[in-house]
Amino acid sequence: MKNKILIVDDEFNMRNLVKIYLSKEHFEVDEARGGHDAIQMARQNSYDLLILDIMLPDIDGWEVCSAVRQTKQMPILMLTARNDVQDRVRGLNLGADDYLVKPFAPEELVARVNALLRRENVKKKETQGFPLTFEDLLIDSESREVKVKEVAVELTPKEFDILYMVANQPKRVFTRDILLDTIWEQEDFRDLRTIDTHVKNVREKLRKAGLTYNPIKTVWGVGYKFNIQD
């Protein structure tokens, strides 16, 4: 089965160029020129990866990324015309998986896409197993689903990986460096603050879903561990 990719960019020439190169690699490609269309298409279809430009005519790529992450776990590759560290931090904190600065070689984009898809497939295989169950909380590694009191909670891929990693070894304290080295690839933009943001997001999403306790405990001066309820 072909991997299905959604390209979001307001420039026709850019969308067409990316589509040509991805089609040569036997990917199935859909296109959107605006953010609102992209959000609707992402919600109505099943995509394996999203290629998302930041500068869009209606809403920016950051808003699209945040909206998509509320319901979808597919990898997101963001495109930008600026090589700004703060832009990269913002995108990654919103749930983006990789970043590519324009202008770029189409071959590099294809390589990034293949790397993201391989990484996603490896994670799915590595996390297959029996669901982890705790008080009011279920973490299913095979389906990559999280439920609070039988109600599904949507986490981003990295948010799920962090939660599953600490829950799978509940007696272990994980430093930020270990979490970053395990979940983020070497070529990713790496910032220890990103771990804190993802942990904060996990806590907030599970709290809003009705979980009455904090699932990830801060071990001051060290890192994080799973919070087992008695």
PyRosetta script that sets phi, psi and omega in degrees:
from pyrosetta import init, pose_from_sequence

init()
pose = pose_from_sequence("MKNKILIVDDEFNMRNLVKIYLSKEHFEVDEARGGHDAIQMARQNSYDLLILDIMLPDIDGWEVCSAVRQTKQMPILMLTARNDVQDRVRGLNLGADDYLVKPFAPEELVARVNALLRRENVKKKETQGFPLTFEDLLIDSESREVKVKEVAVELTPKEFDILYMVANQPKRVFTRDILLDTIWEQEDFRDLRTIDTHVKNVREKLRKAGLTYNPIKTVWGVGYKFNIQD")
pose.set_psi(1, 135.7)
pose.set_omega(1, -179.6)
pose.set_phi(2, -72.6)
pose.set_psi(2, 142.8)
pose.set_omega(2, 171.7)
pose.set_phi(3, -73.3)
pose.set_psi(3, 139.4)
pose.set_omega(3, -177.0)
pose.set_phi(4, -108.0)
pose.set_psi(4, 127.7)
pose.set_omega(4, -174.2)
pose.set_phi(5, -124.5)
pose.set_psi(5, 139.0)
pose.set_omega(5, 175.1)
pose.set_phi(6, -107.3)
pose.set_psi(6, 123.9)
pose.set_omega(6, 176.8)
pose.set_phi(7, -102.2)
pose.set_psi(7, 128.1)
pose.set_omega(7, 179.2)
pose.set_phi(8, -121.9)
pose.set_psi(8, 109.4)
pose.set_omega(8, -179.4)
pose.set_phi(9, -160.7)
pose.set_psi(9, 138.4)
pose.set_omega(9, -178.4)
pose.set_phi(10, -81.5)
pose.set_psi(10, -10.8)
pose.set_omega(10, 179.5)
pose.set_phi(11, -91.8)
pose.set_psi(11, 118.3)
pose.set_omega(11, -178.9)
pose.set_phi(12, -59.4)
pose.set_psi(12, -44.2)
pose.set_omega(12, -177.2)
pose.set_phi(13, -60.6)
pose.set_psi(13, -38.5)
pose.set_omega(13, 179.2)
pose.set_phi(14, -68.1)
pose.set_psi(14, -46.3)
pose.set_omega(14, 179.4)
pose.set_phi(15, -60.8)
pose.set_psi(15, -42.5)
pose.set_omega(15, -177.5)
pose.set_phi(16, -66.0)
pose.set_psi(16, -41.8)
pose.set_omega(16, 179.5)
pose.set_phi(17, -62.0)
pose.set_psi(17, -47.3)
pose.set_omega(17, -179.6)
pose.set_phi(18, -63.2)
pose.set_psi(18, -41.5)
pose.set_omega(18, -178.9)
pose.set_phi(19, -63.0)
pose.set_psi(19, -41.1)
pose.set_omega(19, 180.0)
pose.set_phi(20, -60.1)
pose.set_psi(20, -47.3)
pose.set_omega(20, -177.1)
pose.set_phi(21, -69.8)
pose.set_psi(21, -38.4)
pose.set_omega(21, 179.2)
pose.set_phi(22, -70.9)
pose.set_psi(22, -34.7)
pose.set_omega(22, 178.2)
pose.set_phi(23, -65.4)
pose.set_psi(23, -35.0)
pose.set_omega(23, 176.7)
pose.set_phi(24, -62.8)
pose.set_psi(24, -27.0)
pose.set_omega(24, 178.2)
pose.set_phi(25, -90.8)
pose.set_psi(25, 10.1)
pose.set_omega(25, 175.7)
pose.set_phi(26, 69.9)
pose.set_psi(26, 30.7)
pose.set_omega(26, 171.5)
pose.set_phi(27, -89.4)
pose.set_psi(27, 147.6)
pose.set_omega(27, 171.2)
pose.set_phi(28, -90.5)
pose.set_psi(28, 127.7)
pose.set_omega(28, -169.5)
pose.set_phi(29, -123.0)
pose.set_psi(29, 131.1)
pose.set_omega(29, 168.9)
pose.set_phi(30, -112.0)
pose.set_psi(30, 157.1)
pose.set_omega(30, -176.8)
pose.set_phi(31, -127.6)
pose.set_psi(31, 147.0)
pose.set_omega(31, 171.4)
pose.set_phi(32, -141.6)
pose.set_psi(32, 139.1)
pose.set_omega(32, -178.7)
pose.set_phi(33, -100.0)
pose.set_psi(33, -11.0)
pose.set_omega(33, -179.3)
pose.set_phi(34, -133.7)
pose.set_psi(34, 163.3)
pose.set_omega(34, -176.3)
pose.set_phi(35, -69.1)
pose.set_psi(35, -41.4)
pose.set_omega(35, -179.7)
pose.set_phi(36, -63.1)
pose.set_psi(36, -42.9)
pose.set_omega(36, 177.6)
pose.set_phi(37, -62.2)
pose.set_psi(37, -40.2)
pose.set_omega(37, -178.8)
pose.set_phi(38, -61.8)
pose.set_psi(38, -44.6)
pose.set_omega(38, -179.8)
pose.set_phi(39, -62.1)
pose.set_psi(39, -44.4)
pose.set_omega(39, -179.6)
pose.set_phi(40, -64.0)
pose.set_psi(40, -44.2)
pose.set_omega(40, -179.9)
pose.set_phi(41, -65.2)
pose.set_psi(41, -39.8)
pose.set_omega(41, -179.6)
pose.set_phi(42, -65.0)
pose.set_psi(42, -34.5)
pose.set_omega(42, -179.3)
pose.set_phi(43, -77.2)
pose.set_psi(43, -29.5)
pose.set_omega(43, -175.0)
pose.set_phi(44, -92.2)
pose.set_psi(44, -14.8)
pose.set_omega(44, -176.3)
pose.set_phi(45, -125.6)
pose.set_psi(45, 166.4)
pose.set_omega(45, 177.7)
pose.set_phi(46, -107.5)
pose.set_psi(46, 106.4)
pose.set_omega(46, -179.9)
pose.set_phi(47, -108.5)
pose.set_psi(47, 149.3)
pose.set_omega(47, 177.4)
pose.set_phi(48, -89.1)
pose.set_psi(48, -19.2)
pose.set_omega(48, -177.7)
pose.set_phi(49, -163.0)
pose.set_psi(49, 148.0)
pose.set_omega(49, 178.4)
pose.set_phi(50, -120.7)
pose.set_psi(50, 126.8)
pose.set_omega(50, 173.6)
pose.set_phi(51, -105.2)
pose.set_psi(51, 117.2)
pose.set_omega(51, -165.6)
pose.set_phi(52, -129.3)
pose.set_psi(52, 118.0)
pose.set_omega(52, 174.6)
pose.set_phi(53, -78.6)
pose.set_psi(53, 145.9)
pose.set_omega(53, -179.8)
pose.set_phi(54, -76.7)
pose.set_psi(54, -45.2)
pose.set_omega(54, -176.0)
pose.set_phi(55, -86.9)
pose.set_psi(55, 105.1)
pose.set_omega(55, -179.7)
pose.set_phi(56, -123.0)
pose.set_psi(56, 158.8)
pose.set_omega(56, -173.1)
pose.set_phi(57, -72.6)
pose.set_psi(57, -22.9)
pose.set_omega(57, -177.5)
pose.set_phi(58, -107.8)
pose.set_psi(58, -65.4)
pose.set_omega(58, 174.5)
pose.set_phi(59, -124.4)
pose.set_psi(59, 154.5)
pose.set_omega(59, -175.0)
pose.set_phi(60, -79.9)
pose.set_psi(60, 166.9)
pose.set_omega(60, -177.6)
pose.set_phi(61, -63.0)
pose.set_psi(61, -28.7)
pose.set_omega(61, 178.3)
pose.set_phi(62, -63.5)
pose.set_psi(62, -42.9)
pose.set_omega(62, 179.6)
pose.set_phi(63, -66.5)
pose.set_psi(63, -38.9)
pose.set_omega(63, 177.6)
pose.set_phi(64, -63.3)
pose.set_psi(64, -46.1)
pose.set_omega(64, 179.8)
pose.set_phi(65, -57.7)
pose.set_psi(65, -46.6)
pose.set_omega(65, -179.8)
pose.set_phi(66, -62.6)
pose.set_psi(66, -42.4)
pose.set_omega(66, -179.2)
pose.set_phi(67, -67.2)
pose.set_psi(67, -42.9)
pose.set_omega(67, -179.8)
pose.set_phi(68, -64.8)
pose.set_psi(68, -39.3)
pose.set_omega(68, -177.6)
pose.set_phi(69, -64.9)
pose.set_psi(69, -18.1)
pose.set_omega(69, 178.6)
pose.set_phi(70, -69.5)
pose.set_psi(70, -23.6)
pose.set_omega(70, -175.6)
pose.set_phi(71, -129.3)
pose.set_psi(71, -14.6)
pose.set_omega(71, -173.8)
pose.set_phi(72, -127.0)
pose.set_psi(72, 149.7)
pose.set_omega(72, -178.6)
pose.set_phi(73, -114.1)
pose.set_psi(73, 7.8)
pose.set_omega(73, -177.6)
pose.set_phi(74, -65.3)
pose.set_psi(74, 152.1)
pose.set_omega(74, 176.0)
pose.set_phi(75, -61.5)
pose.set_psi(75, 144.9)
pose.set_omega(75, 178.8)
pose.set_phi(76, -123.4)
pose.set_psi(76, 123.3)
pose.set_omega(76, 175.6)
pose.set_phi(77, -107.7)
pose.set_psi(77, 116.3)
pose.set_omega(77, -176.8)
pose.set_phi(78, -96.9)
pose.set_psi(78, 142.0)
pose.set_omega(78, 178.6)
pose.set_phi(79, -112.1)
pose.set_psi(79, 140.2)
pose.set_omega(79, 178.7)
pose.set_phi(80, -147.4)
pose.set_psi(80, 152.7)
pose.set_omega(80, 176.8)
pose.set_phi(81, -90.4)
pose.set_psi(81, -3.9)
pose.set_omega(81, -177.0)
pose.set_phi(82, -118.6)
pose.set_psi(82, 134.1)
pose.set_omega(82, 176.8)
pose.set_phi(83, -94.5)
pose.set_psi(83, 66.9)
pose.set_omega(83, -175.3)
pose.set_phi(84, -108.4)
pose.set_psi(84, 124.5)
pose.set_omega(84, -177.4)
pose.set_phi(85, -59.5)
pose.set_psi(85, -41.3)
pose.set_omega(85, -178.7)
pose.set_phi(86, -63.9)
pose.set_psi(86, -36.9)
pose.set_omega(86, 175.7)
pose.set_phi(87, -61.9)
pose.set_psi(87, -42.3)
pose.set_omega(87, -178.4)
pose.set_phi(88, -66.5)
pose.set_psi(88, -42.6)
pose.set_omega(88, 178.7)
pose.set_phi(89, -61.9)
pose.set_psi(89, -43.4)
pose.set_omega(89, -179.1)
pose.set_phi(90, -61.7)
pose.set_psi(90, -46.9)
pose.set_omega(90, -180.0)
pose.set_phi(91, -62.6)
pose.set_psi(91, -44.1)
pose.set_omega(91, -179.3)
pose.set_phi(92, -66.7)
pose.set_psi(92, -37.5)
pose.set_omega(92, 178.5)
pose.set_phi(93, -68.1)
pose.set_psi(93, -25.2)
pose.set_omega(93, 178.0)
pose.set_phi(94, -82.8)
pose.set_psi(94, -7.0)
pose.set_omega(94, 176.3)
pose.set_phi(95, 118.4)
pose.set_psi(95, 3.4)
pose.set_omega(95, 176.9)
pose.set_phi(96, -68.3)
pose.set_psi(96, 150.4)
pose.set_omega(96, -178.1)
pose.set_phi(97, -101.7)
pose.set_psi(97, -23.1)
pose.set_omega(97, -179.3)
pose.set_phi(98, -157.0)
pose.set_psi(98, 167.2)
pose.set_omega(98, -172.6)
pose.set_phi(99, -141.1)
pose.set_psi(99, 137.5)
pose.set_omega(99, 178.8)
pose.set_phi(100, -137.3)
pose.set_psi(100, 129.1)
pose.set_omega(100, -176.1)
pose.set_phi(101, -94.3)
pose.set_psi(101, 131.4)
pose.set_omega(101, 174.9)
pose.set_phi(102, -78.2)
pose.set_psi(102, 147.8)
pose.set_omega(102, -8.1)
pose.set_phi(103, -76.7)
pose.set_psi(103, 149.1)
pose.set_omega(103, -179.6)
pose.set_phi(104, -133.0)
pose.set_psi(104, 158.5)
pose.set_omega(104, 175.0)
pose.set_phi(105, -77.0)
pose.set_psi(105, 130.4)
pose.set_omega(105, 179.4)
pose.set_phi(106, -54.2)
pose.set_psi(106, -32.8)
pose.set_omega(106, 179.6)
pose.set_phi(107, -64.0)
pose.set_psi(107, -35.4)
pose.set_omega(107, 178.4)
pose.set_phi(108, -68.0)
pose.set_psi(108, -40.4)
pose.set_omega(108, 177.9)
pose.set_phi(109, -61.0)
pose.set_psi(109, -44.2)
pose.set_omega(109, 179.0)
pose.set_phi(110, -61.4)
pose.set_psi(110, -40.7)
pose.set_omega(110, 179.3)
pose.set_phi(111, -64.3)
pose.set_psi(111, -40.8)
pose.set_omega(111, 178.2)
pose.set_phi(112, -64.0)
pose.set_psi(112, -42.7)
pose.set_omega(112, 179.2)
pose.set_phi(113, -60.2)
pose.set_psi(113, -48.6)
pose.set_omega(113, 179.8)
pose.set_phi(114, -61.4)
pose.set_psi(114, -39.1)
pose.set_omega(114, 179.7)
pose.set_phi(115, -65.3)
pose.set_psi(115, -41.8)
pose.set_omega(115, 178.7)
pose.set_phi(116, -64.3)
pose.set_psi(116, -41.6)
pose.set_omega(116, -179.8)
pose.set_phi(117, -68.2)
pose.set_psi(117, -40.0)
pose.set_omega(117, 177.4)
pose.set_phi(118, -63.1)
pose.set_psi(118, -44.1)
pose.set_omega(118, -178.9)
pose.set_phi(119, -61.8)
pose.set_psi(119, -41.5)
pose.set_omega(119, 179.6)
pose.set_phi(120, -64.8)
pose.set_psi(120, -40.5)
pose.set_omega(120, 178.9)
pose.set_phi(121, -65.9)
pose.set_psi(121, -40.6)
pose.set_omega(121, 179.1)
pose.set_phi(122, -63.8)
pose.set_psi(122, -43.6)
pose.set_omega(122, -179.8)
pose.set_phi(123, -61.6)
pose.set_psi(123, -41.0)
pose.set_omega(123, -179.9)
pose.set_phi(124, -63.9)
pose.set_psi(124, -39.5)
pose.set_omega(124, 179.6)
pose.set_phi(125, -70.6)
pose.set_psi(125, -40.2)
pose.set_omega(125, -176.5)
pose.set_phi(126, -69.5)
pose.set_psi(126, -27.9)
pose.set_omega(126, -175.7)
pose.set_phi(127, -98.0)
pose.set_psi(127, 8.9)
pose.set_omega(127, 177.8)
pose.set_phi(128, -69.8)
pose.set_psi(128, 136.6)
pose.set_omega(128, -179.3)
pose.set_phi(129, 163.5)
pose.set_psi(129, -168.5)
pose.set_omega(129, -178.9)
pose.set_phi(130, -74.7)
pose.set_psi(130, 146.8)
pose.set_omega(130, 177.4)
pose.set_phi(131, -62.0)
pose.set_psi(131, 147.1)
pose.set_omega(131, 173.3)
pose.set_phi(132, -91.6)
pose.set_psi(132, 128.1)
pose.set_omega(132, -178.0)
pose.set_phi(133, -121.6)
pose.set_psi(133, 134.8)
pose.set_omega(133, 178.1)
pose.set_phi(134, -137.9)
pose.set_psi(134, -177.4)
pose.set_omega(134, -179.2)
pose.set_phi(135, -61.6)
pose.set_psi(135, 114.1)
pose.set_omega(135, 178.4)
pose.set_phi(136, 64.6)
pose.set_psi(136, 8.4)
pose.set_omega(136, -175.6)
pose.set_phi(137, -133.4)
pose.set_psi(137, 130.5)
pose.set_omega(137, 175.4)
pose.set_phi(138, -126.5)
pose.set_psi(138, 133.2)
pose.set_omega(138, 178.2)
pose.set_phi(139, -124.5)
pose.set_psi(139, 109.1)
pose.set_omega(139, -176.6)
pose.set_phi(140, -100.8)
pose.set_psi(140, 109.2)
pose.set_omega(140, -176.2)
pose.set_phi(141, -71.4)
pose.set_psi(141, -29.7)
pose.set_omega(141, -177.4)
pose.set_phi(142, -71.8)
pose.set_psi(142, -45.6)
pose.set_omega(142, 179.5)
pose.set_phi(143, -91.8)
pose.set_psi(143, -7.9)
pose.set_omega(143, -176.9)
pose.set_phi(144, 56.7)
pose.set_psi(144, 42.9)
pose.set_omega(144, 178.3)
pose.set_phi(145, -109.9)
pose.set_psi(145, 144.9)
pose.set_omega(145, 174.4)
pose.set_phi(146, -123.1)
pose.set_psi(146, 132.5)
pose.set_omega(146, -179.9)
pose.set_phi(147, -129.5)
pose.set_psi(147, 139.2)
pose.set_omega(147, 172.5)
pose.set_phi(148, -115.8)
pose.set_psi(148, 117.0)
pose.set_omega(148, -177.0)
pose.set_phi(149, 52.1)
pose.set_psi(149, 45.6)
pose.set_omega(149, 176.6)
pose.set_phi(150, 72.3)
pose.set_psi(150, 5.5)
pose.set_omega(150, 178.9)
pose.set_phi(151, -106.7)
pose.set_psi(151, 128.2)
pose.set_omega(151, -176.4)
pose.set_phi(152, -67.3)
pose.set_psi(152, 141.3)
pose.set_omega(152, 176.8)
pose.set_phi(153, -121.0)
pose.set_psi(153, 126.9)
pose.set_omega(153, -177.9)
pose.set_phi(154, -86.4)
pose.set_psi(154, 118.0)
pose.set_omega(154, 174.7)
pose.set_phi(155, -114.9)
pose.set_psi(155, 152.6)
pose.set_omega(155, 173.5)
pose.set_phi(156, -71.2)
pose.set_psi(156, 163.5)
pose.set_omega(156, 179.7)
pose.set_phi(157, -53.9)
pose.set_psi(157, -44.1)
pose.set_omega(157, -178.2)
pose.set_phi(158, -73.9)
pose.set_psi(158, -34.1)
pose.set_omega(158, 174.4)
pose.set_phi(159, -62.1)
pose.set_psi(159, -43.3)
pose.set_omega(159, 177.5)
pose.set_phi(160, -62.4)
pose.set_psi(160, -44.9)
pose.set_omega(160, -177.6)
pose.set_phi(161, -60.2)
pose.set_psi(161, -41.9)
pose.set_omega(161, 179.2)
pose.set_phi(162, -64.4)
pose.set_psi(162, -48.2)
pose.set_omega(162, -179.4)
pose.set_phi(163, -61.4)
pose.set_psi(163, -46.1)
pose.set_omega(163, -178.8)
pose.set_phi(164, -65.2)
pose.set_psi(164, -39.9)
pose.set_omega(164, -177.1)
pose.set_phi(165, -62.1)
pose.set_psi(165, -46.4)
pose.set_omega(165, -178.9)
pose.set_phi(166, -75.1)
pose.set_psi(166, -33.7)
pose.set_omega(166, -179.3)
pose.set_phi(167, -72.0)
pose.set_psi(167, -29.6)
pose.set_omega(167, -179.1)
pose.set_phi(168, -73.5)
pose.set_psi(168, -21.8)
pose.set_omega(168, 176.0)
pose.set_phi(169, -131.4)
pose.set_psi(169, 71.6)
pose.set_omega(169, -169.6)
pose.set_phi(170, -65.7)
pose.set_psi(170, -17.9)
pose.set_omega(170, 179.8)
pose.set_phi(171, -90.2)
pose.set_psi(171, -7.2)
pose.set_omega(171, -174.7)
pose.set_phi(172, -94.6)
pose.set_psi(172, 141.1)
pose.set_omega(172, 172.6)
pose.set_phi(173, -95.8)
pose.set_psi(173, 125.9)
pose.set_omega(173, -179.0)
pose.set_phi(174, -103.9)
pose.set_psi(174, 124.5)
pose.set_omega(174, 174.0)
pose.set_phi(175, -74.3)
pose.set_psi(175, 162.5)
pose.set_omega(175, 176.5)
pose.set_phi(176, -62.0)
pose.set_psi(176, -36.6)
pose.set_omega(176, 179.4)
pose.set_phi(177, -62.5)
pose.set_psi(177, -42.1)
pose.set_omega(177, -179.9)
pose.set_phi(178, -64.5)
pose.set_psi(178, -45.6)
pose.set_omega(178, 179.2)
pose.set_phi(179, -61.4)
pose.set_psi(179, -43.0)
pose.set_omega(179, -179.3)
pose.set_phi(180, -65.6)
pose.set_psi(180, -44.7)
pose.set_omega(180, -177.9)
pose.set_phi(181, -68.0)
pose.set_psi(181, -31.7)
pose.set_omega(181, -176.8)
pose.set_phi(182, -81.1)
pose.set_psi(182, -42.4)
pose.set_omega(182, -171.3)
pose.set_phi(183, -94.7)
pose.set_psi(183, -35.0)
pose.set_omega(183, 179.1)
pose.set_phi(184, -94.8)
pose.set_psi(184, 142.5)
pose.set_omega(184, 177.9)
pose.set_phi(185, -79.7)
pose.set_psi(185, 161.0)
pose.set_omega(185, -177.8)
pose.set_phi(186, -61.2)
pose.set_psi(186, -33.0)
pose.set_omega(186, -177.1)
pose.set_phi(187, -82.4)
pose.set_psi(187, -8.5)
pose.set_omega(187, 178.1)
pose.set_phi(188, -69.4)
pose.set_psi(188, 154.9)
pose.set_omega(188, 169.4)
pose.set_phi(189, -68.0)
pose.set_psi(189, 126.5)
pose.set_omega(189, -169.7)
pose.set_phi(190, -117.9)
pose.set_psi(190, 123.6)
pose.set_omega(190, -180.0)
pose.set_phi(191, -147.6)
pose.set_psi(191, 123.8)
pose.set_omega(191, -177.4)
pose.set_phi(192, -60.2)
pose.set_psi(192, -26.9)
pose.set_omega(192, 179.0)
pose.set_phi(193, -64.6)
pose.set_psi(193, -24.6)
pose.set_omega(193, 179.3)
pose.set_phi(194, -62.1)
pose.set_psi(194, -37.5)
pose.set_omega(194, 178.2)
pose.set_phi(195, -60.0)
pose.set_psi(195, -45.8)
pose.set_omega(195, -179.3)
pose.set_phi(196, -60.8)
pose.set_psi(196, -40.8)
pose.set_omega(196, -179.9)
pose.set_phi(197, -64.4)
pose.set_psi(197, -43.4)
pose.set_omega(197, -179.8)
pose.set_phi(198, -65.9)
pose.set_psi(198, -41.8)
pose.set_omega(198, 178.2)
pose.set_phi(199, -62.7)
pose.set_psi(199, -42.7)
pose.set_omega(199, 177.7)
pose.set_phi(200, -59.4)
pose.set_psi(200, -41.8)
pose.set_omega(200, 179.7)
pose.set_phi(201, -64.7)
pose.set_psi(201, -41.8)
pose.set_omega(201, 179.0)
pose.set_phi(202, -61.0)
pose.set_psi(202, -48.2)
pose.set_omega(202, -179.7)
pose.set_phi(203, -58.4)
pose.set_psi(203, -46.0)
pose.set_omega(203, -176.3)
pose.set_phi(204, -66.0)
pose.set_psi(204, -42.5)
pose.set_omega(204, -179.5)
pose.set_phi(205, -65.1)
pose.set_psi(205, -42.2)
pose.set_omega(205, -179.9)
pose.set_phi(206, -71.0)
pose.set_psi(206, -34.6)
pose.set_omega(206, 176.8)
pose.set_phi(207, -64.3)
pose.set_psi(207, -45.0)
pose.set_omega(207, 179.5)
pose.set_phi(208, -64.6)
pose.set_psi(208, -27.4)
pose.set_omega(208, 179.3)
pose.set_phi(209, -79.5)
pose.set_psi(209, -7.5)
pose.set_omega(209, 175.8)
pose.set_phi(210, 112.1)
pose.set_psi(210, 4.7)
pose.set_omega(210, 177.4)
pose.set_phi(211, -71.6)
pose.set_psi(211, 127.2)
pose.set_omega(211, -171.8)
pose.set_phi(212, -90.4)
pose.set_psi(212, 1.2)
pose.set_omega(212, 178.8)
pose.set_phi(213, -135.4)
pose.set_psi(213, 159.9)
pose.set_omega(213, 179.6)
pose.set_phi(214, -80.6)
pose.set_psi(214, 115.8)
pose.set_omega(214, -174.4)
pose.set_phi(215, -76.7)
pose.set_psi(215, -20.7)
pose.set_omega(215, -178.9)
pose.set_phi(216, -122.0)
pose.set_psi(216, 113.6)
pose.set_omega(216, -176.1)
pose.set_phi(217, -90.6)
pose.set_psi(217, 137.0)
pose.set_omega(217, 174.6)
pose.set_phi(218, -83.0)
pose.set_psi(218, 126.7)
pose.set_omega(218, 173.2)
pose.set_phi(219, -103.0)
pose.set_psi(219, 99.6)
pose.set_omega(219, -169.6)
pose.set_phi(220, -57.4)
pose.set_psi(220, 131.7)
pose.set_omega(220, 179.5)
pose.set_phi(221, 82.8)
pose.set_psi(221, -4.9)
pose.set_omega(221, -178.0)
pose.set_phi(222, -124.2)
pose.set_psi(222, -64.0)
pose.set_omega(222, -176.7)
pose.set_phi(223, 169.3)
pose.set_psi(223, -126.6)
pose.set_omega(223, -174.9)
pose.set_phi(224, -136.2)
pose.set_psi(224, 154.5)
pose.set_omega(224, 171.9)
pose.set_phi(225, -147.0)
pose.set_psi(225, 164.0)
pose.set_omega(225, 179.1)
pose.set_phi(226, -74.6)
pose.set_psi(226, 143.3)
pose.set_omega(226, -177.9)
pose.set_phi(227, -101.2)
pose.set_psi(227, 96.1)
pose.set_omega(227, -179.2)
pose.set_phi(228, -79.0)
pose.set_psi(228, 129.9)
pose.set_omega(228, 177.7)
pose.set_phi(229, -87.6)
pose.set_psi(229, 138.4)
pose.set_omega(229, 177.6)
pose.set_phi(230, -72.0)
pose.dump_pdb("model.pdb")
